[in-house]
C-alpha cells in the first residue's frame, strides 16, 4: 500500500519525559522514578550507522556492511525553579550521568532513548524565558534496560 499523507504533526501536544540514572560507572542501579515532563521547548534526535566496505577484489560495486550505530539528542528545556530539590535546572551537574529520554510525538508511539549526558548549558537573556540545553550521547556502556514507568 502506498503511503498517503493524511495530516502533518504540529510541535504541540508532544510529551518529552526525562529520567536519570547514576554517574556512568558501568553498572547503574536503575533510572530514578523522579521524572521531568512538560518542560521541553525543543528536542532533536540524530542517529547514524558506521559501515565497512566488504567488497571483494572481483566486485564491480561496493558492498557495505553496517557495523555500529551512534547518535545524540539535543534538548532545550524551560527552566523552572522547582525542578530539582535544590532549585537548580534539570541538567545542572548531570554531565556524565545516565539519562533516558522518552519522546511521544502527539498521538504517535513513544520512542525511548538511553545515553549519557555529555554537555549542558543555560541561556539567560533580558526579557526572554530562561532555558537550558543538554546533549545526550546515545549508546551508553553499562545500561541493560531502559527505565519504564509503573
C-alpha positions in Angstrom: 0.0 0.0 0.0 1.5 3.4 -0.9 2.0 6.0 1.8 -0.6 8.8 1.8 -0.1 11.8 4.0 -3.3 12.4 6.0 -2.1 15.3 8.1 1.1 16.9 9.4 2.0 16.9 13.0 2.5 20.3 14.7 5.0 20.6 17.5 2.4 20.7 20.3 0.7 18.1 22.5 4.1 16.2 22.4 5.5 14.8 25.6 9.2 14.5 26.5 10.0 12.7 29.7 13.5 12.6 31.2 14.8 10.3 33.9 18.3 10.0 35.3 20.4 7.0 36.4 23.6 7.4 38.4 27.0 8.6 37.3 28.4 6.4 34.5 30.4 3.7 36.2 29.4 0.7 34.0 26.8 -0.5 36.5 23.9 1.9 37.1 21.4 0.7 39.7 18.2 2.0 38.0 16.7 5.1 36.5 15.1 7.3 39.1 11.4 7.5 39.4 11.7 11.3 39.6 10.9 12.2 36.0 10.7 15.6 34.4 7.8 16.2 31.9 6.3 19.2 30.1 9.5 21.4 30.2 10.9 20.7 26.7 10.8 23.6 24.2 12.6 21.5 21.5 14.2 18.2 21.0 16.2 16.8 18.1 17.4 13.3 17.7 20.1 12.2 15.3 21.3 8.7 14.6 23.8 7.2 12.2 25.4 3.9 11.5 29.0 3.2 10.6 29.8 0.9 7.7 32.7 -1.2 6.5 33.4 -1.9 2.8 33.3 -5.7 2.5 33.7 -5.9 -1.3 35.9 -8.5 -2.8 38.5 -7.7 -5.5 36.2 -9.1 -8.1 33.2 -7.0 -7.2 32.3 -4.1 -9.5 30.3 -2.2 -6.9 30.9 -1.5 -3.2 29.3 -3.9 -0.7 28.7 -2.2 2.6 28.2 -3.8 6.0 26.7 -2.0 8.9 29.0 -2.1 11.9 28.0 0.3 14.8 25.2 2.7 15.4 25.6 6.1 17.2 23.5 9.1 17.9 22.6 12.0 20.1 19.8 14.0 21.4 19.8 17.8 21.6 17.2 19.1 24.0 16.1 22.6 25.2 14.1 22.9 28.4 12.4 25.8 30.1 14.0 26.5 33.5 11.6 26.2 36.4 12.8 27.0 39.9 11.1 23.9 41.3 12.8 21.3 39.0 15.3 19.7 41.4 15.2 19.6 45.2 17.9 22.3 45.3 16.0 24.5 42.8 18.6 24.1 40.1 17.9 23.3 36.4 17.2 19.7 35.4 20.6 19.0 33.8 22.7 21.0 36.3 25.7 18.9 37.4 24.4 15.9 35.4 27.4 15.7 33.0 28.4 12.0 32.9 25.1 10.7 34.2 23.0 8.0 32.5 19.8 9.6 31.0 16.7 8.3 29.5 14.5 10.4 27.2 11.1 9.2 26.1 9.6 11.2 23.3 5.9 10.9 22.5 5.1 13.0 19.4 1.3 13.7 19.7 -0.7 10.5 19.1 2.3 8.5 17.7 4.0 5.8 19.7 6.6 6.8 22.3 10.3 6.3 21.4 12.8 5.7 24.2 16.5 6.8 24.0 19.2 6.0 26.6 22.6 7.6 26.8 25.0 9.7 28.8 24.7 13.5 29.4 27.8 14.9 27.7 27.1 18.6 27.5 24.9 21.2 29.2 24.3 24.9 29.0 22.0 27.7 30.2 20.7 30.7 28.3 19.6 33.9 30.1 18.5 36.9 28.0 16.8 40.1 29.0 13.0 39.7 28.6 13.1 36.1 27.4 12.4 32.7 29.0 15.4 31.2 30.8 16.3 27.9 29.0 18.8 25.1 29.5 20.3 22.8 26.8 21.7 19.4 27.0 23.3 16.9 24.7 22.8 13.2 25.5 25.1 10.9 23.6 23.3 7.6 22.8 24.8 4.1 23.3 25.8 4.1 26.9 28.0 1.3 28.3 26.5 -0.3 31.3 22.8 0.2 30.6 21.0 -3.1 30.4 17.4 -1.9 30.1 15.6 1.4 29.8 13.6 2.8 32.7 9.8 2.3 32.4 7.0 3.8 34.5 4.7 1.6 36.5 
